[in-house]
C-alpha cells in the first residue's frame, strides 16, 4: 500500500536525524583520535630525545609510538570515511525532503546535455534544464543512468516494456535502504562514469597481438635483474647496459599501442570505483520482478561478476597511475613495467571487453527504474496510467502539472475520447492555456516512459507527442518565429500516421500571420492531423479560430479558461470550462497600466 506523502516526509526526517547522530558520533571520535595521534607524535619525539641525547632508553622503544601512530591513522581513516558516508546520507534525505516540499528546482542534475532545440517536444515541455522534469526525476549516480532516463523521456516506449517497468517500479519504490546505499557510493557524491569513453576503450581491437613479445619482455626484465646482480657482485655493468638498450628499443616499438591501451581517453577510466560499487550493490540485491531479475543476470558473464571484473580493471588503472612515482619511473625500463601492464590491460579487454556494454546498459536501466521508483515513493498519490487498446484516446481526471508545487497546482479533467479528437482551448494570455497543454504533454511523456502520472486517473492508448508551444525565432539559423513554427508543424505532421498515434499540442497556432491566413492555415493543419488519426489540443485567444470546428463533424470541442478583472486587478482560477470564452479583457488590462486606449 502507498504511504501518504506526509508519512514519506516523516520517514525522511527520521532517517535524517539518525544519520546526523552518526555524523556527530564520528565527529567526536575524529577529534579524540586527532588528539591521540598528536600525543603519539609527542611521545615518539620524547623517546627519540631520551634515547639519542640522554641514552636513558633503547632506540627500539621509538617503534612503540610509531606503530601506535600508524594504527591510529588507519583507524582514523575509517572513521573519516564513515563520517563522510553518513554526511552523504544526510544530504540524500534532505534532497528528498526538498523534492517533497517542492524546494528542489536548481539543486539537482538538469540534463542540459540532452536538450535538443529541434526535438519535437523536449523544450516545449520543459524536459531539461533548471526546474525541469528531468531534474525532478533524476537521482542517478552514473551518466548511463541519466542517459537511459533521458532516452525514455524523449521517445515513447512499447506498452509491454512500460508494463514491465511498472512491475519493477512497484518493487523498487519501497527499497529505501537500497537507494541510500547507492547514493553514498564512490569517492564523491557527484554523477560519474563516462560510458562512451569506457566502451570505446573496451571494444577497441586488440593492439598487442604478438604473444611472444610479452614473454620476451618478461625474459628481458629477468635478465636485467640478473645483470644488475652481476654488476653488484663482479662490477661488470656492460650486460646491464646492453639489456636496457634492448628494452628501450622494444618499448619504443610498442609506444603507440601502449599509449592507446594504458591511457584510453580522457574519461575512460574515471570513476571505476563508483561503477564497481554500483554493480556490486546491484548484484547483492534480491529482486522479485522478472525484468529486474533479467537485468541482474546480465551482470554476470561466463561466471564472472561484473563488479569483480571492473574492480580488477580499477586495480590495473591504479598500477598504471603508479608510474608517476619517481621510484617506479626509475625501474620502469629495466623491469619492463609499462609493457607488462599493457599486456595485463589487453588481456582484461580481451576477456571482458565485449560484456562491458551489456553491464552498462543494465546499470543504466536499473538506475532509470530507481529514478521512477523514487518519484513514485515521494508522490504516493500519483497512479500508474491505464493503457487500453482502442483508437487514439486520452482521458484524464484531475490532471496536474508535475512541476507546479502541489499547493498551487490546479487540476483539470481532459477527455480526447468518444468521438472528440481535438480540444480548442480559448482564453486570454496568462489564463492557463499553455500550462494545461504542458500538463497533458508531460503526463503523456511520463506515461510512455513507464512512470506514474500527476493525475487522479489517466486512461490512455499508446501515444507519441508532437508540440509547438515554445517556438521562437533563431538569429543563428536566420529563421523568423513564423518560419520556425511552420517548420515545427511540418515535423509534427510527419509524425502523424506513424505508430503510436500522435498527440499534438499546438499553442497559439500560426499567430505570426494575418487573421485570414491564420484561420485557413489552422483549419488545413488540423484536417491533415485528424486524417492521419491524431488527437490533440489547440489553444488560442483569437475567437475567430473557435469557428473552425463547424466542418469537423463534432470532432472538435471548444473549452476555455476565464478570468476576472476588478479594481484594476486581473485574477484567474485556472479552471477549464465548456464552450468558447466570452470575455475580453485586453483593453481593460492596457488601461490598468496607464496606456491610453
C-alpha positions as CSV (number, residue, x, y, z in Angstrom):
1,X,0.0,0.0,0.0
2,X,1.2,3.5,-0.8
3,X,2.5,5.6,2.1
4,X,0.9,9.0,2.5
5,X,3.1,11.9,1.3
6,X,3.4,13.2,4.9
7,X,4.5,9.8,6.2
8,X,7.2,9.8,3.5
9,X,8.4,13.2,4.7
10,X,8.3,11.9,8.3
11,X,10.4,8.8,7.3
12,X,12.9,11.0,5.6
13,X,13.1,13.3,8.6
14,X,13.5,10.3,11.0
15,X,16.4,8.9,8.9
16,X,18.0,12.4,8.6
17,X,18.1,12.7,12.4
18,X,19.6,9.2,12.7
19,X,22.3,9.9,10.1
20,X,23.1,13.3,11.7
21,X,23.6,11.5,15.0
22,X,26.0,9.1,13.3
23,X,27.9,12.1,11.9
24,X,28.1,13.7,15.4
25,X,29.3,10.5,16.9
26,X,32.1,10.1,14.3
27,X,33.0,13.7,14.7
28,X,33.6,13.2,18.4
29,X,35.8,10.1,17.7
30,X,37.6,12.1,15.0
31,X,38.6,14.8,17.4
32,X,39.7,12.3,20.1
33,X,41.8,10.3,17.5
34,X,43.4,13.6,16.4
35,X,44.4,14.3,20.0
36,X,45.7,10.8,20.4
37,X,47.8,11.0,17.2
38,X,49.3,14.2,18.5
39,X,50.1,12.6,21.8
40,X,51.7,9.7,20.0
41,X,53.8,12.1,17.9
42,X,54.9,13.9,21.1
43,X,55.7,10.6,22.8
44,X,57.8,9.5,19.8
45,X,59.7,12.7,19.9
46,X,60.3,12.3,23.7
47,X,61.5,8.8,23.3
48,X,63.8,9.8,20.5
49,X,65.3,12.6,22.7
50,X,65.7,10.3,25.7
51,X,67.4,7.5,23.7
52,X,69.6,9.7,21.4
53,X,70.5,12.6,23.7
54,X,70.2,11.1,27.2
55,X,70.8,7.5,26.4
56,X,68.2,6.6,29.0
57,X,66.2,4.4,26.7
58,X,66.9,1.9,24.0
59,X,66.3,3.4,20.5
60,X,64.0,0.4,19.9
61,X,61.4,2.0,22.2
62,X,60.6,4.5,19.4
63,X,58.9,1.8,17.4
64,X,56.1,1.6,20.0
65,X,54.6,5.1,19.4
66,X,55.4,4.9,15.7
67,X,53.4,1.6,15.4
68,X,50.6,3.1,17.6
69,X,50.5,6.2,15.4
70,X,50.2,4.1,12.2
71,X,47.4,2.0,13.7
72,X,45.6,5.1,14.9
73,X,46.0,6.7,11.4
74,X,44.4,3.6,9.8
75,X,41.5,3.6,12.2
76,X,41.1,7.4,11.9
77,X,40.9,7.0,8.1
78,X,38.0,4.5,8.5
79,X,36.2,6.9,10.9
80,X,36.5,9.8,8.5
81,X,35.2,7.6,5.7
82,X,32.2,6.5,7.9
83,X,31.5,10.1,8.7
84,X,31.6,11.1,5.1
85,X,29.1,8.3,4.2
86,X,26.8,9.4,6.9
87,X,27.0,13.0,5.7
88,X,26.1,11.9,2.2
89,X,23.1,10.0,3.6
90,X,22.0,13.2,5.4
91,X,22.3,15.1,2.1
92,X,20.4,12.3,0.3
93,X,17.4,12.6,2.7
94,X,17.5,16.4,2.7
95,X,17.3,16.4,-1.0
96,X,14.4,14.0,-0.9
97,X,12.6,16.3,1.6
98,X,13.3,19.3,-0.8
99,X,11.5,17.4,-3.6
100,X,8.6,16.5,-1.4
101,X,8.3,20.1,-0.2
102,X,8.7,21.5,-3.7
103,X,12.1,23.1,-3.0
104,X,14.0,21.0,-5.5
105,X,14.4,23.3,-8.5
106,X,18.0,24.2,-9.2
107,X,19.5,21.7,-6.8
108,X,19.8,18.6,-9.0
109,X,21.1,17.4,-12.3
110,X,19.4,19.4,-15.0
111,X,20.2,17.2,-18.0
112,X,21.1,20.2,-20.2
113,X,23.3,17.9,-22.4
114,X,20.2,16.1,-23.6
115,X,18.4,19.2,-24.6
116,X,17.9,19.4,-28.4
117,X,16.2,22.6,-29.6
118,X,14.9,20.8,-32.7
119,X,13.3,17.9,-30.7
120,X,9.5,17.8,-31.3
121,X,8.6,18.4,-27.7
122,X,11.6,18.5,-25.3
123,X,11.9,22.3,-25.0
124,X,8.1,22.8,-25.2
125,X,7.5,20.5,-22.2
126,X,10.5,21.6,-20.1
127,X,12.1,18.2,-20.1
128,X,15.6,19.5,-19.4
129,X,17.2,22.5,-17.7
130,X,16.7,24.1,-14.3
131,X,13.4,23.2,-12.7
132,X,12.8,20.6,-15.4
133,X,11.1,17.3,-15.4
134,X,14.5,15.6,-15.7
135,X,15.7,17.4,-12.6
136,X,12.7,16.4,-10.7
137,X,13.1,12.7,-11.6
138,X,16.8,12.1,-11.8
139,X,18.6,10.5,-8.8
140,X,21.0,8.5,-11.0
141,X,24.7,8.1,-9.9
142,X,26.0,7.3,-13.3
143,X,25.8,9.1,-16.6
144,X,24.5,5.9,-18.2
145,X,21.5,6.1,-15.8
146,X,20.9,9.7,-16.8
147,X,21.2,8.8,-20.5
148,X,18.7,5.9,-20.1
149,X,16.2,8.2,-18.2
150,X,16.6,10.9,-20.9
151,X,16.0,8.4,-23.7
152,X,12.8,7.2,-22.1
153,X,11.5,10.8,-21.8
154,X,12.5,11.6,-25.4
155,X,10.7,8.8,-27.1
156,X,7.7,6.6,-26.3
157,X,8.3,3.0,-25.3
158,X,6.3,-0.1,-26.2
159,X,3.4,-0.9,-23.9
160,X,4.9,-4.3,-23.0
161,X,8.1,-2.5,-21.8
162,X,6.1,0.0,-19.9
163,X,4.2,-2.7,-18.0
164,X,7.5,-4.4,-17.2
165,X,8.7,-1.1,-15.8
166,X,5.6,-0.7,-13.7
167,X,6.3,-4.0,-12.0
168,X,9.9,-3.1,-11.4
169,X,9.0,0.4,-10.0
170,X,6.4,-1.1,-7.7
171,X,9.1,-3.4,-6.3
172,X,11.8,-0.7,-6.0
173,X,9.8,2.2,-4.6
174,X,9.9,0.9,-1.0
175,X,13.6,-0.2,-1.2
176,X,14.8,2.9,0.7
177,X,17.9,1.3,2.1
178,X,18.9,0.2,-1.4
179,X,18.6,3.7,-2.8
180,X,20.5,5.2,0.2
181,X,23.4,2.7,-0.4
182,X,23.7,3.7,-4.0
183,X,23.5,7.4,-3.1
184,X,26.6,7.2,-0.8
185,X,28.8,5.1,-3.1
186,X,32.1,6.4,-4.6
187,X,34.8,8.9,-3.7
188,X,32.4,11.8,-4.2
189,X,28.7,12.2,-4.4
190,X,28.5,13.6,-8.0
191,X,27.3,11.7,-11.1
192,X,30.2,9.8,-12.6
193,X,31.3,7.1,-15.1
194,X,31.7,8.1,-18.7
195,X,30.1,5.1,-20.6
196,X,31.0,6.1,-24.2
197,X,34.7,6.6,-23.3
198,X,34.9,3.3,-21.4
199,X,33.1,1.5,-24.2
200,X,35.4,2.9,-26.9
201,X,38.4,1.6,-24.9
202,X,36.8,-1.8,-24.0
203,X,35.6,-2.6,-27.5
204,X,38.7,-1.4,-29.4
205,X,40.5,-4.0,-31.4
206,X,43.5,-5.7,-29.9
207,X,46.7,-3.7,-30.0
208,X,49.2,-6.3,-28.8
209,X,48.6,-9.4,-31.0
210,X,52.1,-10.9,-30.9
211,X,52.1,-13.0,-27.7
212,X,55.8,-13.7,-27.9
213,X,56.5,-10.0,-27.1
214,X,55.1,-10.4,-23.6
215,X,57.3,-13.4,-22.8
216,X,60.3,-11.7,-24.5
217,X,59.6,-8.6,-22.3
218,X,59.4,-10.8,-19.2
219,X,62.7,-12.5,-20.1
220,X,64.4,-9.1,-20.6
221,X,63.2,-8.0,-17.2
222,X,64.6,-11.1,-15.6
223,X,67.9,-10.6,-17.5
224,X,68.0,-7.0,-16.3
225,X,67.7,-8.2,-12.7
226,X,70.4,-10.8,-13.2
227,X,72.7,-8.2,-14.9
228,X,72.2,-5.9,-12.0
229,X,73.3,-8.6,-9.6
230,X,76.3,-9.3,-11.9
231,X,77.2,-5.6,-11.8
232,X,76.9,-5.5,-8.0
233,X,79.0,-8.7,-7.4
234,X,81.5,-8.5,-10.2
235,X,81.5,-4.8,-11.1
236,X,80.7,-5.6,-14.7
237,X,78.0,-3.2,-16.0
238,X,78.2,-3.9,-19.7
239,X,75.5,-6.7,-19.7
240,X,73.0,-4.4,-17.9
241,X,73.6,-1.6,-20.3
242,X,73.0,-3.9,-23.3
243,X,69.8,-5.3,-21.8
244,X,68.5,-1.8,-21.0
245,X,69.2,-0.7,-24.6
246,X,67.3,-3.7,-26.0
247,X,64.4,-3.0,-23.6
248,X,64.3,0.7,-24.7
249,X,64.1,-0.5,-28.3
250,X,61.2,-2.8,-27.5
251,X,59.4,0.0,-25.6
252,X,59.9,2.4,-28.5
253,X,58.4,-0.1,-30.9
254,X,55.4,-0.6,-28.7
255,X,54.9,3.1,-27.8
256,X,51.7,3.8,-29.8
257,X,49.8,0.6,-28.9
258,X,50.8,1.0,-25.2
259,X,49.6,4.6,-25.2
260,X,46.2,3.5,-26.5
261,X,45.9,0.6,-24.1
262,X,47.2,2.3,-20.9
263,X,45.6,5.7,-21.4
264,X,42.5,5.1,-23.5
265,X,40.9,8.5,-23.5
266,X,40.5,11.4,-21.0
267,X,37.4,9.9,-19.3
268,X,37.6,6.1,-20.0
269,X,39.0,5.2,-16.6
270,X,37.3,7.8,-14.4
271,X,35.0,6.7,-11.5
272,X,35.7,3.0,-11.9
273,X,35.4,2.6,-8.1
274,X,31.9,4.1,-8.3
275,X,30.9,1.8,-11.2
276,X,32.3,-1.3,-9.3
277,X,30.4,-0.3,-6.2
278,X,27.1,0.3,-8.1
279,X,27.5,-3.1,-9.8
280,X,28.3,-4.9,-6.6
281,X,25.3,-3.4,-4.8
282,X,23.0,-4.4,-7.7
283,X,24.4,-7.9,-7.6
284,X,23.6,-8.3,-3.9
285,X,20.1,-7.1,-4.1
286,X,17.3,-9.7,-4.3
287,X,14.8,-8.9,-7.0
288,X,11.3,-10.4,-7.5
289,X,10.2,-8.8,-10.7
290,X,11.1,-10.6,-13.9
291,X,12.6,-7.5,-15.6
292,X,14.9,-6.8,-12.6
293,X,16.0,-10.4,-12.4
294,X,16.8,-10.4,-16.1
295,X,18.9,-7.2,-15.7
296,X,20.7,-8.8,-12.8
297,X,21.6,-11.9,-14.8
298,X,23.2,-9.6,-17.4
299,X,25.7,-8.5,-14.7
300,X,27.3,-12.0,-14.8
301,X,29.3,-13.1,-17.9
302,X,30.9,-16.5,-18.1
303,X,30.5,-17.0,-14.4
304,X,32.4,-13.8,-13.6
305,X,30.5,-11.0,-11.9
306,X,30.8,-7.5,-13.5
307,X,31.7,-5.8,-10.2
308,X,34.8,-8.1,-9.7
309,X,35.9,-7.5,-13.3
310,X,35.5,-3.7,-13.0
311,X,37.3,-3.8,-9.7
312,X,40.2,-5.7,-11.3
313,X,40.3,-3.1,-14.1
314,X,40.4,-0.4,-11.4
315,X,43.5,-2.0,-9.8
316,X,45.1,-2.2,-13.2
317,X,44.5,1.5,-13.7
318,X,45.9,2.2,-10.2
319,X,49.1,0.4,-11.3
320,X,49.2,2.4,-14.5
321,X,48.9,5.6,-12.4
322,X,51.7,4.4,-10.1
323,X,54.1,5.0,-13.0
324,X,54.1,8.7,-12.0
325,X,56.0,7.7,-8.8
326,X,59.7,8.6,-9.3
327,X,60.9,5.2,-7.9
328,X,58.6,3.3,-10.4
329,X,59.9,5.5,-13.2
330,X,63.4,4.6,-12.3
331,X,62.6,0.9,-12.6
332,X,60.1,1.1,-15.5
333,X,62.5,0.3,-18.3
334,X,64.7,-2.3,-16.6
335,X,61.6,-4.2,-15.3
336,X,59.5,-3.6,-18.5
337,X,56.8,-2.4,-16.1
338,X,54.7,-0.5,-18.6
339,X,54.9,-3.2,-21.2
340,X,53.7,-5.9,-18.7
341,X,50.9,-3.6,-17.6
342,X,49.8,-3.1,-21.2
343,X,49.6,-6.9,-21.7
344,X,47.6,-7.2,-18.4
345,X,45.2,-4.5,-19.5
346,X,44.9,-6.0,-23.0
347,X,44.1,-9.4,-21.6
348,X,41.3,-7.8,-19.4
349,X,39.9,-6.2,-22.5
350,X,40.1,-9.4,-24.5
351,X,38.2,-11.3,-21.7
352,X,35.7,-8.7,-20.6
353,X,35.5,-6.0,-23.3
354,X,32.5,-7.5,-25.1
355,X,30.5,-7.7,-21.9
356,X,31.0,-4.0,-20.8
357,X,28.2,-2.7,-23.0
358,X,25.6,-5.1,-21.5
359,X,26.8,-4.3,-18.0
360,X,26.5,-0.5,-18.6
361,X,23.1,-1.0,-20.3
362,X,21.9,-3.0,-17.2
363,X,23.2,-0.3,-14.9
364,X,21.5,2.4,-16.9
365,X,18.1,0.7,-16.9
366,X,18.2,-0.2,-13.2
367,X,19.1,3.4,-12.3
368,X,16.4,4.8,-14.5
369,X,13.9,2.5,-12.9
370,X,15.1,3.7,-9.5
371,X,14.5,7.3,-10.6
372,X,10.9,6.4,-11.4
373,X,10.6,4.4,-8.2
374,X,11.8,7.4,-6.1
375,X,9.3,9.6,-7.8
376,X,6.6,7.0,-7.1
377,X,7.6,6.7,-3.4
378,X,7.7,10.5,-2.9
379,X,4.4,11.1,-4.8
380,X,2.2,8.3,-3.5
381,X,-1.0,9.9,-4.8
382,X,0.2,9.7,-8.4
383,X,-1.1,6.5,-10.0
384,X,0.2,4.5,-13.0
385,X,-1.8,5.1,-16.2
386,X,-4.2,2.6,-17.6
387,X,-3.3,1.5,-21.1
388,X,-6.2,0.5,-23.4
389,X,-6.4,-1.0,-26.9
390,X,-8.5,1.4,-29.0
391,X,-8.4,4.3,-31.4
392,X,-6.2,7.1,-30.2
393,X,-7.6,8.2,-26.8
394,X,-6.6,10.2,-23.7
395,X,-9.0,10.5,-20.8
396,X,-7.7,12.0,-17.6
397,X,-9.3,13.1,-14.4
398,X,-7.6,15.6,-12.2
399,X,-4.6,16.2,-14.5
400,X,-2.0,18.4,-12.9
401,X,1.3,19.9,-14.0
402,X,4.2,17.8,-12.4
403,X,6.5,20.9,-12.0
404,X,4.0,23.1,-10.2
405,X,4.0,22.8,-6.4
406,X,1.1,20.8,-5.1
407,X,-0.3,23.7,-3.1
408,X,-0.6,25.9,-6.2
409,X,-1.4,23.2,-8.8
410,X,-5.0,23.5,-10.2
411,X,-6.1,20.2,-11.7
412,X,-8.5,19.8,-14.7
413,X,-10.3,16.9,-16.4
414,X,-9.3,16.4,-20.1
415,X,-11.0,14.0,-22.5
416,X,-10.0,13.2,-26.0
417,X,-12.2,10.2,-26.5
418,X,-15.7,9.2,-27.6
419,X,-15.5,11.0,-30.9
420,X,-13.9,14.2,-29.6
421,X,-10.4,14.2,-31.1
422,X,-9.5,17.9,-30.7
423,X,-9.9,20.4,-27.9
424,X,-9.7,24.0,-28.9
425,X,-8.8,25.9,-25.7
426,X,-9.6,29.6,-25.8
427,X,-8.8,32.3,-23.2
428,X,-6.7,35.3,-22.6
429,X,-3.0,35.3,-22.1
430,X,-1.9,34.0,-18.7
431,X,-5.2,32.3,-18.2
432,X,-3.7,28.8,-18.2
433,X,-3.9,27.5,-21.8
434,X,-0.2,26.7,-22.2
435,X,0.1,25.3,-18.7
436,X,-2.8,22.9,-19.4
437,X,-1.2,21.7,-22.6
438,X,2.2,21.2,-20.9
439,X,0.4,19.3,-18.1
440,X,-1.2,17.0,-20.6
441,X,2.0,16.6,-22.6
442,X,4.2,15.9,-19.6
443,X,1.8,13.3,-18.2
444,X,1.8,11.6,-21.6
445,X,5.6,11.6,-21.6
446,X,5.6,10.2,-18.1
447,X,3.1,7.5,-19.0
448,X,5.0,6.4,-22.1
449,X,8.2,6.3,-20.1
450,X,6.7,3.9,-17.5
451,X,6.3,6.4,-14.7
452,X,3.4,7.4,-12.5
453,X,1.4,10.4,-13.7
454,X,0.2,13.6,-12.0
455,X,-3.5,12.8,-12.2
456,X,-6.2,11.2,-10.2
457,X,-6.7,8.8,-13.1
458,X,-5.3,8.5,-16.7
459,X,-6.7,6.2,-19.3
460,X,-4.6,6.3,-22.5
461,X,-3.7,4.5,-25.7
462,X,-0.1,4.4,-26.7
463,X,0.8,7.9,-27.9
464,X,3.7,9.9,-29.1
465,X,3.8,13.7,-28.5
466,X,4.3,16.5,-31.0
467,X,4.2,20.0,-29.7
468,X,4.5,23.6,-30.8
469,X,4.3,25.6,-27.6
470,X,7.6,27.3,-27.1
471,X,8.8,28.1,-30.7
472,X,11.0,31.2,-31.1
473,X,12.9,32.8,-33.9
474,X,16.6,31.9,-34.3
475,X,19.2,34.6,-35.1
476,X,21.9,31.9,-35.5
477,X,19.8,29.9,-38.1
478,X,18.3,33.0,-39.7
479,X,14.7,31.9,-39.1
480,X,11.7,34.1,-38.1
481,X,9.3,32.9,-35.5
482,X,6.7,32.1,-38.1
483,X,9.1,30.1,-40.2
484,X,10.2,28.2,-37.1
485,X,6.6,27.5,-36.2
486,X,5.6,26.1,-39.7
487,X,8.8,24.1,-39.7
488,X,7.8,22.5,-36.4
489,X,4.3,22.0,-37.7
490,X,5.8,20.1,-40.7
491,X,7.7,18.0,-38.1
492,X,4.5,17.3,-36.2
493,X,2.6,16.3,-39.3
494,X,5.4,13.9,-40.3
495,X,4.9,12.1,-37.0
496,X,1.1,11.7,-37.6
497,X,0.1,8.4,-39.2
498,X,3.1,6.5,-37.7
499,X,2.7,4.3,-34.7
500,X,2.0,5.1,-32.0
501,X,-0.8,7.6,-32.6
502,X,0.1,11.3,-32.3
503,X,-1.0,13.6,-29.5
504,X,-0.5,17.1,-30.9
505,X,-0.2,20.2,-28.7
506,X,-0.3,23.5,-30.6
507,X,-0.2,26.7,-28.7
508,X,-1.5,29.9,-30.4
509,X,-1.4,28.3,-33.8
510,X,0.0,30.4,-36.6
511,X,0.0,33.6,-34.6
512,X,2.8,35.0,-36.8
513,X,0.5,35.7,-39.8
514,X,-2.7,37.6,-40.6
515,X,-6.1,36.5,-39.3
516,X,-7.4,35.3,-42.7
517,X,-4.3,33.1,-43.4
518,X,-4.3,32.0,-39.8
519,X,-7.8,30.6,-40.0
520,X,-7.3,28.9,-43.3
521,X,-3.9,27.6,-42.3
522,X,-5.1,26.3,-38.9
523,X,-8.0,24.5,-40.5
524,X,-5.8,22.9,-43.1
525,X,-3.2,21.8,-40.5
526,X,-5.9,20.4,-38.2
527,X,-7.6,18.5,-41.0
528,X,-4.3,17.0,-42.0
529,X,-3.6,15.8,-38.5
530,X,-7.1,14.3,-38.0
531,X,-6.9,12.5,-41.3
532,X,-3.8,10.8,-40.0
533,X,-5.5,9.6,-36.9
534,X,-4.1,12.1,-34.5
535,X,-5.7,13.6,-31.4
536,X,-4.7,16.8,-29.6
537,X,-5.2,20.3,-28.3
538,X,-5.0,23.7,-29.9
539,X,-5.0,26.9,-27.9
540,X,-5.9,30.4,-29.0
541,X,-7.0,33.8,-27.8
542,X,-8.3,34.6,-31.3
543,X,-12.0,33.9,-31.1
544,X,-12.2,33.6,-34.9
545,X,-10.4,30.3,-34.7
546,X,-13.1,28.9,-32.5
547,X,-15.4,28.7,-35.5
548,X,-13.2,26.1,-37.4
549,X,-14.9,23.2,-35.8
550,X,-18.0,23.5,-37.9
551,X,-16.6,21.4,-40.7
552,X,-15.2,18.7,-38.5
553,X,-18.4,16.8,-37.7
554,X,-18.2,17.1,-33.9
555,X,-14.5,16.0,-33.7
556,X,-13.5,19.5,-32.3
557,X,-14.8,20.5,-28.9
558,X,-14.5,24.1,-27.5
559,X,-13.3,24.7,-24.0
560,X,-12.0,27.8,-22.3
561,X,-10.4,29.5,-19.4
562,X,-11.9,32.5,-17.8
563,X,-10.5,35.5,-15.8
564,X,-11.9,38.2,-13.7
565,X,-10.9,41.9,-13.8
566,X,-11.9,44.0,-10.9
567,X,-10.5,47.2,-9.3
568,X,-7.6,47.2,-11.8
569,X,-6.5,43.7,-11.0
570,X,-6.9,40.6,-13.1
571,X,-7.3,37.2,-11.4
572,X,-7.5,33.6,-12.7
573,X,-8.9,30.5,-11.3
574,X,-7.3,28.2,-14.0
575,X,-10.5,26.1,-14.2
576,X,-11.3,24.6,-17.6
577,X,-14.9,25.4,-18.7
578,X,-17.1,24.2,-21.5
579,X,-17.6,26.4,-24.6
580,X,-15.8,29.4,-26.1
581,X,-14.5,32.2,-23.9
582,X,-17.0,35.1,-23.9
583,X,-14.9,37.8,-22.1
584,X,-12.3,40.1,-23.5
585,X,-10.1,42.0,-21.1
586,X,-7.2,43.2,-23.3
587,X,-8.3,46.9,-23.3
588,X,-9.0,46.9,-19.5
589,X,-5.6,45.4,-18.8
590,X,-3.9,48.1,-21.0
591,X,-5.7,50.8,-19.3
592,X,-4.8,49.4,-15.9
593,X,-1.2,50.0,-16.5
594,X,-1.7,53.5,-17.8
595,X,-2.0,53.1,-21.6
596,X,-4.5,55.5,-23.1
597,X,-6.7,53.4,-25.4
